[in-house]
Amino acid sequence: MNIYIGSLGGLPAGSHLEFRVTPGQGALVNNSADVAIDDITFTYCTPRQLPPAVSCTFETGFCTWNQSTSDQMDWLRHQGSTPTAHTGPSDDQTTGVGYYVYIETSPPTRPGDSAVLQTPWLLPTDSAGYCLTFWYYMFGSTMGNLTLNLMTPQGIQTFWSKHGPQGDQWRQAQRTVVSTTEYSLFFQAFSGGYLGDIAIDDILALRGPCPPTASCDFEEDTCSWTKSSMGNINWTLGTNGSTAMGTGPRLDHTFGSDSGHFLFLHGSKSGDQAFLASTLLNSVSSFCLQFSYYMHGQHTGSLNISVTINGTSPPQSMWSLQGDQGDQWKHAAVSLPYLSNQQFRILLQGISTGGQQENIAVDDISFNTGDCPLGSCNFEADMCSYSNVLTGDDFDWQRGRGESSSRTLGPSTDHTRHTSSGHYMYLETSGANLTAGQKAWLVSETLPSPRNPTGGCLFFYYHMYGVGIGTLNVYTWSASTHNLTLIWSVSGNQGNVWKYGLAPILTNNSYEITFEGVYGGNTTGDIAIDDISVSSYQCFGMTKPTTPSSVLISPVTYPPTSIDCDFESDICNWQQDTSDQFNWEVQAGRTLTGTGPTADHTYSTLRGHFAYMNSSHDSANSSARLLSPALTIGPQGVCFKFWYYMYGSSINRLTLLAQRNGKSQALWTRSGTQGPQWRYGQVHIRTNGSTVFILEGLPGLGAHGDIALDDISVNVDRCPDEVICDFENDKCGYTQAYDDNFDWDLNLASAFDTISGPSADHTFGTSLGHYMYTISTLPPGSFARMDSPLLGANLRLLFAVLVQHAWVQYSGSNSRDS
């Protein structure tokens, strides 16, 4: 029989507890009447075993927590929504109608100001410590960071931290507190800006360490994961790594802090292996294993996930990745199949190449039942496998709901539930101090290559409503080639409605999806996305589009010339014009103003180089000019080919000129924004003699007018054949019909009567361009017809569209074309 005696307290020193047996009245004493006691235990005999009195719901005050006098502002106890819209909670965590504490970040609070809430000095804990849990709320487009710190006489340790928006909801955190000396706990919240309110609620301290969960953030140990004897080295639990020394990233994934922990691999020779094994798991259904990984540096090895049945069978590979994946944490999700009620163990394997700057790290492992929804998310519970990048963009996507968007111009309901309580991702443009052209990137985990050789399909819904809406771009990024490919784009106001988008995924490699929102320059225009899904099969109802290079350029190769330049080694044989106002610059990655390309054209990577004209510090109509070496052009002429990028709210003009005998003549020109993509240009020059080519860029009124160039080349004779016909070389096989009344003619724009026709063609925008035209004085009903060569069905349809466009463009002139 177990007997609980009760609680004893307030006894003076030297007291003792006595157990006394007294026979009952009238009882007979004999050898068979025994009384025995055993297993006497005492708990909380020392103050260290009792959790400190730090629990607080803030319903009646701050409990034992105190405001600091050395910070810039105070924590405020509050009920209901915070005063500032689009940030902070709408109610408390405890009851929904009670109190919580928060920091108010609207003026006069300034970014960087902090508020500290701290406990008194507390007695040391025992070796087991206690579990501290609390709830926090961090929602807003200019969110700062929240830290929980432990201060001892020896110093301060940050052992929990969150930075940036964490979604429009209360979230729970827990940490085991152990200290061998007296200590104090304190929360410190930093303001990130006007929309950056931070709240906490329901602090609770329970004796003993925090209970294990299915997940592991490696902050204290490896949780239920154990080192395996299958490897010849071990995974190392580390913090604040050095990528130069191959000891992992500087910041962990859990907290984004240099004091946060992660696992990393540090091998000394090629082929070194480390294994980490899970506990035996029961396969009652399929599982989804999710984790964050960091793989960066020269000669980076591989990271593998495998499963062993009953913990003893040969490992079966489930997931593998190798090589440099970029200088950032990335998310992975691995579906583990149902194994017919068998037990299994998951193996995390790292294989080293022995390189000194090799960095392989793992953090934040978690399990869920069911298959992983690879690439799919409705954002109701969280952001699934999508995340904001830490570097490379300018601001972040936010997870919000109907009433979260600014000035009522965002969606009032989500697409999933069609209610104001449903969630979606959006760009908050109010109160964020943004400039036109700045970008936010939302990136998926690495997805497997489509099962179908014709490619996969991305489905999603988008909402773009308001004045000054920017652009929504969707890219795929190849995990093996690091190529960034634009697969879908739309700009401007699309109306107050959710619209359906689908984009083809054309890759044979594993890849990531990037949603890029580009700020359009006005705070009254939000962009939102919802209900993303990915199919391994081709988009239904869409033909496979060809890339710009395959559309425009013939596969014929040409011998190199002194003109050719891909800008990977400066500007090659070209020279800066000393008589202009500023220079073209060679750049890799995003330009300073954010309006230039995110990748070069040659390699389609962030590391590839291109030339660009920085418009942020020069006046309108000043110019930057690049001069080619002199080229002698023979009777066959030459074709000048190049790629250009002109995107931004203040794009002015790019012109190609030819200089002969001291005189310059415009061959080709483009003005205004041409969209967020590389575009191709080519011009056939037939004038004999020594010629210098000039590429001239003119900035517009504003800092968002960068113009970029890449992959300049020249070939002798005609330009490569194009799928479209620009009539620059000839009629491309089009012939006059015999049953019409008059003819189409090929004409040079400079030779045309400007009263009855255009003085510049559409291809080059100059008087040196050619086009087809008709002039007739015949009576109404007469017609001129031109027949194409025999083409495929798709190309005949394209021709019909182009002719219709030409009619709309020129029907207002005196010439009649149809």
C-alpha positions, 0 to 999 in steps of 0.5 A: 500500500502506498501512503502519501503523508502530505506536505511539511514546511516551516520546520526548524533546523534539526527537526526529524520525522518519527514513525511510531507503531502503537498496538490497538486497544485489546490487541494481542501481541504475538509473533505473527503481528508485524508492521513494516515500512519501506521506500521513504522518499522526500522531495523538494528538500532543498530550495533548488528542487522547487521551481522558482515563482516565475509563472505568470498569466498577467491577468492581475499584474506582472507577478514577479517580473520587473521592468528594467530601468536601463532600456528605452521603453517599457512592456505594456500590460494590455487587453484586446488588440494593440492600437496599431493596425496590422501588427500585434495580437487581437486577444490574449492566449490564456482565455481570449479575453484576458491580458498579455504584455507587449511592446508598442513600436509606433512613434516615438519608439525608434527602430533598435529601441528595446524593452527588458522584463526581468526576474529578481535574482533566483537561487541555483537549480538542481541538476535536472533544472525546470522547464520554462514555457511561454507564448509569444506573438510576433506579427508585422512587416517591420518586426524586430526580435525577441530574446530570452536570456539567462544572466549570472554573475559570470555573464549573459547567455541567450538561450532562446531567440526569434527574429522577424515575423512569425505569423499572425498567431500565438506560438509556444516555446519551451526551454530547460533552465539549469544553473549552478549559480544564482541567476536572473531571467529576462526577456528583451524585445527590440523594435524593428519599426512601426509595424513591429509589436511583440507580445508574450503571455502565459509564462509557466515553470514546471519541475524537471527538464522539458519533455522530449518531443518528436522534433529536435532543435539540438539546443541542449543535446541530440534529443532521442537521436543517437550516434551510430557505430556505422560511421568512422567519425561523429556528428558534432553539436556546435554553435557559432561556426566558421565556414572558413574552417568547415565548422558550420554556419555562423547562425543556427536555424532555430533562433537565427542566433550565433548562440544557437546550436546545430549538428555539423560534420567535420571530416579530415579526409575524403570518405569520412562518414558520420551517422545519427540514428533515430529511436525505433519508430512504429510504422502505423502510417506514412511519415513526413520527416522535415529538417533544415540543412546547410551545405556550403563551400568548395568540395562540399560532400553529401547528406543522405537520409535512409531507413533501416527496418527493425534497425538491423536491415541494410539501409534503404535510401530515401533522400540525398543531396550533394555539393554546394547549395548556397550560403543559407539554411534550406528546408527539406521534407522527406516522405517515408512510406508505410512499412506494414506495422514494422518498426524502423529507424531513420539514419542521417548520414553525412559523407565528407570530402575532407575539404577544409571549407566544407560545411554540412550542418543539420537543425530542427528535425521534426516528424508528422504522420502522412506524406509530405505535401512537397511544394504545396501549402495553403498557409492555414497552419504555417508556411509549410516548407516555404521560407523567406531568404536571409540574404539576397532580397530586401524585405519579407513575405508575411503570413496573414489573414483577411484583416491583415493587409494594408488599407483594405486593398489586400484580399478581405478573405483567403482563397482556401476557406473564403473567410476572413480567418483564413490565411495567405502570404502577402507583401505588406507595402505600408509603413515599410520604407520601401523603394520601387524595385525592391524585392521579397523572395519566398522559397520552397524546399528542394523538390525532386525532378518531375516524373514526366519527361515533359516537365511538371506544373505549378498551380497557385492563386494570386491577388494583386489589387491597388494603385502602384502594384508591382510585379509577381515573378515565379522562378525555378532554381536548379539544385545541380546547375544553380540556374535561375529560370523565370517561368511566370510573371504578371504586373500591375492591378489585376482587380479585387479578386483571387486569380488562378495561375499555373506555370510549367516546370521545365527541368530534369533536375531537383529544383526550388520554387521562388516567388518574387514580389517586386514593390511597385512604388506605391503603398496602396498596392499589396500582392498576395498568394495562396493555395500553392500545389505542385504536380509532377506532370505537365500543365494541362492545356499548356504547350511547352514554351521554349526558352528565349535562346531557343526561340531566337537563336540558331544552333549554328556556332560562329568563330570568335571575334574581337567584339565578343564579350560575356563580361566574365573577365571585365569588359573584354576588348571594349572601352569606356567612352571618356567623353560621356558622364559615367561608366558601365560597370561589371556586376554579379548578382543584384544591382544596388537599386534592385531594378537590374537582373538577379542573374546573368544571361550567360550562366543564369546564376547569381555568380555570373557577370554582366555589364550594367548602367547604374542610374542611381547617381546620375542626372537624366539624359546623361549617358554611359557609352561602351566603345567596341574595337574597330571592325572591318565590315566586308560586302557580306555585312555582319550581324551584331547580337546581344542580350539586354535587360531593361526593367524599372520605373525610370528606364530611359533608353538603350541605343546601338550606334555604328561610327564610321568616318567620325559620324555615328548612326543609330542602328537599334534603340529601345526605351522604357521598361521591357519587363523583368527578363533578359531580351535578345537583339540582333542587327544586320549591318551591310555597310563596308569599311571600318566600324566602331559599335557604340552601346549607349545607355541613358538613365531616366528621372529616378533611381530605378532605371538600371540597364544591363548588357550581356553576351555580345557577339558578331558573326559575318554575313546574315543574322541567325534565322529566327522563328519570327520574321523581322524582314531585316534580311529578306521576306523569310519565304513569304510570297505574293499571292496571285489572286489579289489586287495589289502587292506587299513591298519590303521597304527601308524606313528611311526611304518611306514617305513619313506622311503615309507610313512610319519613319521607323520600323518596329524591330529596331525602332530606327530609320535603318529598319525594314518592314512590309507595307502596302499602298493602294489607290484602288477602290474599297474591297481591293486587297493585298495578300502575302502567303507564308511558307509551309509551317507547323500549326502552332506557327501559323497561329502565331503569324495570325496574331502578329498580323492582327497586332500590326493592323491595330498598330498602323490602321490609323495611318494613310496606308492600308495593310490587312 
